[in-house]
Amino acid sequence: MTEQTTSPRWQLTGDWFDTCKCSIPCPCTFAQAPSEGDCEGVLVWHIREGRYGDTRLDGLNVLMLGSFTGNVWAGEHTDPYAAVFLDERADDEQRGALGAIFGGEAGGWPKQFGEVFGAEMRGMDVAPINVEIDDRLGSWSAEIPGRVTARAEALTGPTTPDGARVQLHNAPGAEVGPGQVATWGRATTDRADAFGFGWDRSGRSSKHFSFDWSGPD
């Protein structure tokens, strides 16, 4: 008789944001092809509260570099690549939990998104990931010193009321799954030099989503 191994119950709530090559607003969130046909960028997850069985994950960060060509949501994309960084503050047990969740082994939305994206991994590392998110979503940023910098300010304009955010509800291509609200931003710094990924630009698309995931269902 073979013993079946199952993941423990888990739940994560927090903030996700990206900076990418696309024009503002990124068409991927509308389930369209990237504005230049291909896309590359930084994806960041900040866990406000989290648990994997009895393992707490509060305050930890995960960062990914990714690239692809074509429309991910239509299943028409090619050449998807990614590299992942885990928070150096996590102990061995927490790193194992993060790997199981974000690698899709523990089910939930990360598994679903991983099956859609299907990226080839260029590498994984443990690193200091410094994340800052304004409580009013006026700005958000992440940095791995010497390797990745992603900074953005909330999008605004002459007809945006003071303190209001430019947002999208019911996004057809939300990277964090259904039911969350996108807050649009403009990248002030978008820089990467790691695992063969390399770019340095500003003025392109950024967006913030909250996320609320659970598994293994």
Contacts in CASP RR format, 6 or more apart in sequence:
PFRMAT RR
TARGET T0000
AUTHOR 0000-0000-0000
METHOD contacts of the structure
MODEL  1
MTEQTTSPRWQLTGDWFDTCKCSIPCPCTFAQAPSEGDCEGVLVWHIREG
RYGDTRLDGLNVLMLGSFTGNVWAGEHTDPYAAVFLDERADDEQRGALGA
IFGGEAGGWPKQFGEVFGAEMRGMDVAPINVEIDDRLGSWSAEIPGRVTA
RAEALTGPTTPDGARVQLHNAPGAEVGPGQVATWGRATTDRADAFGFGWD
RSGRSSKHFSFDWSGPD
6 216 0 8 1.000
7 52 0 8 1.000
7 100 0 8 1.000
7 105 0 8 1.000
7 106 0 8 1.000
7 107 0 8 1.000
7 215 0 8 1.000
7 216 0 8 1.000
8 52 0 8 1.000
8 53 0 8 1.000
8 54 0 8 1.000
8 216 0 8 1.000
9 53 0 8 1.000
9 214 0 8 1.000
9 215 0 8 1.000
9 216 0 8 1.000
10 50 0 8 1.000
10 51 0 8 1.000
10 52 0 8 1.000
10 53 0 8 1.000
10 97 0 8 1.000
10 101 0 8 1.000
10 106 0 8 1.000
10 214 0 8 1.000
10 215 0 8 1.000
10 216 0 8 1.000
11 49 0 8 1.000
11 50 0 8 1.000
11 51 0 8 1.000
11 212 0 8 1.000
11 213 0 8 1.000
11 214 0 8 1.000
11 215 0 8 1.000
12 47 0 8 1.000
12 49 0 8 1.000
12 50 0 8 1.000
12 57 0 8 1.000
12 101 0 8 1.000
12 211 0 8 1.000
12 212 0 8 1.000
12 213 0 8 1.000
12 214 0 8 1.000
13 47 0 8 1.000
13 48 0 8 1.000
13 49 0 8 1.000
13 50 0 8 1.000
13 210 0 8 1.000
13 211 0 8 1.000
13 212 0 8 1.000
13 213 0 8 1.000
14 45 0 8 1.000
14 46 0 8 1.000
14 47 0 8 1.000
14 48 0 8 1.000
14 49 0 8 1.000
14 210 0 8 1.000
14 211 0 8 1.000
14 212 0 8 1.000
15 44 0 8 1.000
15 45 0 8 1.000
15 46 0 8 1.000
15 48 0 8 1.000
15 133 0 8 1.000
15 140 0 8 1.000
15 208 0 8 1.000
15 209 0 8 1.000
15 210 0 8 1.000
15 211 0 8 1.000
16 43 0 8 1.000
16 44 0 8 1.000
16 45 0 8 1.000
16 46 0 8 1.000
16 175 0 8 1.000
16 176 0 8 1.000
16 208 0 8 1.000
16 209 0 8 1.000
16 210 0 8 1.000
16 211 0 8 1.000
17 43 0 8 1.000
17 44 0 8 1.000
17 133 0 8 1.000
17 140 0 8 1.000
17 142 0 8 1.000
17 150 0 8 1.000
17 152 0 8 1.000
17 206 0 8 1.000
17 207 0 8 1.000
17 208 0 8 1.000
17 209 0 8 1.000
18 26 0 8 1.000
18 41 0 8 1.000
18 42 0 8 1.000
18 43 0 8 1.000
18 44 0 8 1.000
18 150 0 8 1.000
18 175 0 8 1.000
18 205 0 8 1.000
18 206 0 8 1.000
18 207 0 8 1.000
19 41 0 8 1.000
19 42 0 8 1.000
19 150 0 8 1.000
19 151 0 8 1.000
19 152 0 8 1.000
19 187 0 8 1.000
19 189 0 8 1.000
19 190 0 8 1.000
19 204 0 8 1.000
19 205 0 8 1.000
19 206 0 8 1.000
20 26 0 8 1.000
20 28 0 8 1.000
20 34 0 8 1.000
20 39 0 8 1.000
20 40 0 8 1.000
20 41 0 8 1.000
20 42 0 8 1.000
20 187 0 8 1.000
20 190 0 8 1.000
20 204 0 8 1.000
20 205 0 8 1.000
20 206 0 8 1.000
21 34 0 8 1.000
21 36 0 8 1.000
21 38 0 8 1.000
21 39 0 8 1.000
21 40 0 8 1.000
21 41 0 8 1.000
21 199 0 8 1.000
21 201 0 8 1.000
21 204 0 8 1.000
21 205 0 8 1.000
22 28 0 8 1.000
22 34 0 8 1.000
22 35 0 8 1.000
22 36 0 8 1.000
22 39 0 8 1.000
22 204 0 8 1.000
22 205 0 8 1.000
23 35 0 8 1.000
23 36 0 8 1.000
23 204 0 8 1.000
23 205 0 8 1.000
24 155 0 8 1.000
24 184 0 8 1.000
24 185 0 8 1.000
24 186 0 8 1.000
24 203 0 8 1.000
24 204 0 8 1.000
24 205 0 8 1.000
25 155 0 8 1.000
25 168 0 8 1.000
25 184 0 8 1.000
25 205 0 8 1.000
25 207 0 8 1.000
26 34 0 8 1.000
26 35 0 8 1.000
26 39 0 8 1.000
26 205 0 8 1.000
26 207 0 8 1.000
27 33 0 8 1.000
27 34 0 8 1.000
27 35 0 8 1.000
28 34 0 8 1.000
28 39 0 8 1.000
28 72 0 8 1.000
28 73 0 8 1.000
28 173 0 8 1.000
28 175 0 8 1.000
29 168 0 8 1.000
29 171 0 8 1.000
29 172 0 8 1.000
29 173 0 8 1.000
29 174 0 8 1.000
29 175 0 8 1.000
29 182 0 8 1.000
29 207 0 8 1.000
30 171 0 8 1.000
30 172 0 8 1.000
30 173 0 8 1.000
31 71 0 8 1.000
31 73 0 8 1.000
31 74 0 8 1.000
31 172 0 8 1.000
31 173 0 8 1.000
32 71 0 8 1.000
32 73 0 8 1.000
33 70 0 8 1.000
33 71 0 8 1.000
33 74 0 8 1.000
33 76 0 8 1.000
34 69 0 8 1.000
34 70 0 8 1.000
37 69 0 8 1.000
37 70 0 8 1.000
38 67 0 8 1.000
38 68 0 8 1.000
38 69 0 8 1.000
38 70 0 8 1.000
38 79 0 8 1.000
39 67 0 8 1.000
39 68 0 8 1.000
39 69 0 8 1.000
40 65 0 8 1.000
40 66 0 8 1.000
40 67 0 8 1.000
40 68 0 8 1.000
40 197 0 8 1.000
40 199 0 8 1.000
41 65 0 8 1.000
41 66 0 8 1.000
41 67 0 8 1.000
41 150 0 8 1.000
41 190 0 8 1.000
41 192 0 8 1.000
41 197 0 8 1.000
41 199 0 8 1.000
42 63 0 8 1.000
42 64 0 8 1.000
42 65 0 8 1.000
42 66 0 8 1.000
42 142 0 8 1.000
42 148 0 8 1.000
42 150 0 8 1.000
42 190 0 8 1.000
42 192 0 8 1.000
43 63 0 8 1.000
43 64 0 8 1.000
43 65 0 8 1.000
43 66 0 8 1.000
43 175 0 8 1.000
44 61 0 8 1.000
44 62 0 8 1.000
44 63 0 8 1.000
44 64 0 8 1.000
44 129 0 8 1.000
44 131 0 8 1.000
44 140 0 8 1.000
44 142 0 8 1.000
44 150 0 8 1.000
45 61 0 8 1.000
45 62 0 8 1.000
45 63 0 8 1.000
45 102 0 8 1.000
45 211 0 8 1.000
46 59 0 8 1.000
46 61 0 8 1.000
46 131 0 8 1.000
46 133 0 8 1.000
47 57 0 8 1.000
47 58 0 8 1.000
47 59 0 8 1.000
47 60 0 8 1.000
47 61 0 8 1.000
47 62 0 8 1.000
48 58 0 8 1.000
48 59 0 8 1.000
49 58 0 8 1.000
50 56 0 8 1.000
50 57 0 8 1.000
50 58 0 8 1.000
51 57 0 8 1.000
52 97 0 8 1.000
52 100 0 8 1.000
52 101 0 8 1.000
52 106 0 8 1.000
53 97 0 8 1.000
55 93 0 8 1.000
55 94 0 8 1.000
55 97 0 8 1.000
56 94 0 8 1.000
57 90 0 8 1.000
57 94 0 8 1.000
57 97 0 8 1.000
57 98 0 8 1.000
60 87 0 8 1.000
60 89 0 8 1.000
60 90 0 8 1.000
60 94 0 8 1.000
60 98 0 8 1.000
61 87 0 8 1.000
61 129 0 8 1.000
61 131 0 8 1.000
61 142 0 8 1.000
62 84 0 8 1.000
62 85 0 8 1.000
62 86 0 8 1.000
62 87 0 8 1.000
62 98 0 8 1.000
62 102 0 8 1.000
62 129 0 8 1.000
63 84 0 8 1.000
63 85 0 8 1.000
63 127 0 8 1.000
63 129 0 8 1.000
63 142 0 8 1.000
63 144 0 8 1.000
63 148 0 8 1.000
64 82 0 8 1.000
64 83 0 8 1.000
64 84 0 8 1.000
64 85 0 8 1.000
65 82 0 8 1.000
65 83 0 8 1.000
65 122 0 8 1.000
65 148 0 8 1.000
65 192 0 8 1.000
65 194 0 8 1.000
65 195 0 8 1.000
65 197 0 8 1.000
66 80 0 8 1.000
66 81 0 8 1.000
66 82 0 8 1.000
66 83 0 8 1.000
66 119 0 8 1.000
66 197 0 8 1.000
67 79 0 8 1.000
67 80 0 8 1.000
67 81 0 8 1.000
67 82 0 8 1.000
67 197 0 8 1.000
68 77 0 8 1.000
68 78 0 8 1.000
68 79 0 8 1.000
68 80 0 8 1.000
68 81 0 8 1.000
68 117 0 8 1.000
68 119 0 8 1.000
69 77 0 8 1.000
69 78 0 8 1.000
69 79 0 8 1.000
70 76 0 8 1.000
70 77 0 8 1.000
70 78 0 8 1.000
71 77 0 8 1.000
72 80 0 8 1.000
72 116 0 8 1.000
72 117 0 8 1.000
73 116 0 8 1.000
73 172 0 8 1.000
73 173 0 8 1.000
75 116 0 8 1.000
77 117 0 8 1.000
80 117 0 8 1.000
80 118 0 8 1.000
80 119 0 8 1.000
80 120 0 8 1.000
81 119 0 8 1.000
81 120 0 8 1.000
81 121 0 8 1.000
81 122 0 8 1.000
81 197 0 8 1.000
82 117 0 8 1.000
82 119 0 8 1.000
82 120 0 8 1.000
82 121 0 8 1.000
82 122 0 8 1.000
83 121 0 8 1.000
83 122 0 8 1.000
83 123 0 8 1.000
83 124 0 8 1.000
83 125 0 8 1.000
83 194 0 8 1.000
83 195 0 8 1.000
83 196 0 8 1.000
83 197 0 8 1.000
84 102 0 8 1.000
84 121 0 8 1.000
84 123 0 8 1.000
84 124 0 8 1.000
84 125 0 8 1.000
85 124 0 8 1.000
85 125 0 8 1.000
85 126 0 8 1.000
85 127 0 8 1.000
85 129 0 8 1.000
85 144 0 8 1.000
85 148 0 8 1.000
85 194 0 8 1.000
86 95 0 8 1.000
86 98 0 8 1.000
86 99 0 8 1.000
86 124 0 8 1.000
86 125 0 8 1.000
86 126 0 8 1.000
86 127 0 8 1.000
87 98 0 8 1.000
87 126 0 8 1.000
87 127 0 8 1.000
87 128 0 8 1.000
87 129 0 8 1.000
88 126 0 8 1.000
88 127 0 8 1.000
88 128 0 8 1.000
88 129 0 8 1.000
89 128 0 8 1.000
90 98 0 8 1.000
90 126 0 8 1.000
95 126 0 8 1.000
99 105 0 8 1.000
100 106 0 8 1.000
101 107 0 8 1.000
101 110 0 8 1.000
101 213 0 8 1.000
102 110 0 8 1.000
103 110 0 8 1.000
103 111 0 8 1.000
103 114 0 8 1.000
104 110 0 8 1.000
104 111 0 8 1.000
104 114 0 8 1.000
105 111 0 8 1.000
106 215 0 8 1.000
106 216 0 8 1.000
107 215 0 8 1.000
107 216 0 8 1.000
107 217 0 8 1.000
108 213 0 8 1.000
108 214 0 8 1.000
108 215 0 8 1.000
108 216 0 8 1.000
108 217 0 8 1.000
109 176 0 8 1.000
109 177 0 8 1.000
109 211 0 8 1.000
109 213 0 8 1.000
110 213 0 8 1.000
112 177 0 8 1.000
113 175 0 8 1.000
113 177 0 8 1.000
122 195 0 8 1.000
122 196 0 8 1.000
122 197 0 8 1.000
123 195 0 8 1.000
125 194 0 8 1.000
125 195 0 8 1.000
127 144 0 8 1.000
127 147 0 8 1.000
128 144 0 8 1.000
128 145 0 8 1.000
129 142 0 8 1.000
129 143 0 8 1.000
129 144 0 8 1.000
130 142 0 8 1.000
130 143 0 8 1.000
130 144 0 8 1.000
130 145 0 8 1.000
131 140 0 8 1.000
131 141 0 8 1.000
131 142 0 8 1.000
132 139 0 8 1.000
132 140 0 8 1.000
132 141 0 8 1.000
132 142 0 8 1.000
133 139 0 8 1.000
133 140 0 8 1.000
133 141 0 8 1.000
133 208 0 8 1.000
134 140 0 8 1.000
136 163 0 8 1.000
137 154 0 8 1.000
137 165 0 8 1.000
137 183 0 8 1.000
137 208 0 8 1.000
138 153 0 8 1.000
138 154 0 8 1.000
138 165 0 8 1.000
139 151 0 8 1.000
139 152 0 8 1.000
139 153 0 8 1.000
139 154 0 8 1.000
140 151 0 8 1.000
140 152 0 8 1.000
140 206 0 8 1.000
140 208 0 8 1.000
141 149 0 8 1.000
141 150 0 8 1.000
141 151 0 8 1.000
141 152 0 8 1.000
141 189 0 8 1.000
142 148 0 8 1.000
142 149 0 8 1.000
142 150 0 8 1.000
142 151 0 8 1.000
143 149 0 8 1.000
143 150 0 8 1.000
143 151 0 8 1.000
144 194 0 8 1.000
146 193 0 8 1.000
147 192 0 8 1.000
147 193 0 8 1.000
147 194 0 8 1.000
148 191 0 8 1.000
148 192 0 8 1.000
148 193 0 8 1.000
148 194 0 8 1.000
149 189 0 8 1.000
149 190 0 8 1.000
149 191 0 8 1.000
149 192 0 8 1.000
150 187 0 8 1.000
150 189 0 8 1.000
150 190 0 8 1.000
150 191 0 8 1.000
150 206 0 8 1.000
151 187 0 8 1.000
151 188 0 8 1.000
151 189 0 8 1.000
151 190 0 8 1.000
152 185 0 8 1.000
152 186 0 8 1.000
152 187 0 8 1.000
152 188 0 8 1.000
152 206 0 8 1.000
152 208 0 8 1.000
153 185 0 8 1.000
153 186 0 8 1.000
153 188 0 8 1.000
154 165 0 8 1.000
154 166 0 8 1.000
154 183 0 8 1.000
154 184 0 8 1.000
154 185 0 8 1.000
155 165 0 8 1.000
155 166 0 8 1.000
155 184 0 8 1.000
155 185 0 8 1.000
155 186 0 8 1.000
156 166 0 8 1.000
160 166 0 8 1.000
165 183 0 8 1.000
165 184 0 8 1.000
166 183 0 8 1.000
166 184 0 8 1.000
166 185 0 8 1.000
167 181 0 8 1.000
167 182 0 8 1.000
167 183 0 8 1.000
167 184 0 8 1.000
168 181 0 8 1.000
168 182 0 8 1.000
168 184 0 8 1.000
169 181 0 8 1.000
170 179 0 8 1.000
171 180 0 8 1.000
171 182 0 8 1.000
174 180 0 8 1.000
174 182 0 8 1.000
174 209 0 8 1.000
175 209 0 8 1.000
176 209 0 8 1.000
176 210 0 8 1.000
176 211 0 8 1.000
176 213 0 8 1.000
177 211 0 8 1.000
180 209 0 8 1.000
180 210 0 8 1.000
180 211 0 8 1.000
180 212 0 8 1.000
181 209 0 8 1.000
181 210 0 8 1.000
182 207 0 8 1.000
182 208 0 8 1.000
182 209 0 8 1.000
183 207 0 8 1.000
183 208 0 8 1.000
183 209 0 8 1.000
184 205 0 8 1.000
184 206 0 8 1.000
184 207 0 8 1.000
185 205 0 8 1.000
185 206 0 8 1.000
185 207 0 8 1.000
185 208 0 8 1.000
186 203 0 8 1.000
186 204 0 8 1.000
186 205 0 8 1.000
186 206 0 8 1.000
187 201 0 8 1.000
187 202 0 8 1.000
187 203 0 8 1.000
187 204 0 8 1.000
187 205 0 8 1.000
187 206 0 8 1.000
188 202 0 8 1.000
188 203 0 8 1.000
189 202 0 8 1.000
190 199 0 8 1.000
190 200 0 8 1.000
190 201 0 8 1.000
190 202 0 8 1.000
190 203 0 8 1.000
190 204 0 8 1.000
190 206 0 8 1.000
191 199 0 8 1.000
191 200 0 8 1.000
191 201 0 8 1.000
192 198 0 8 1.000
192 199 0 8 1.000
END
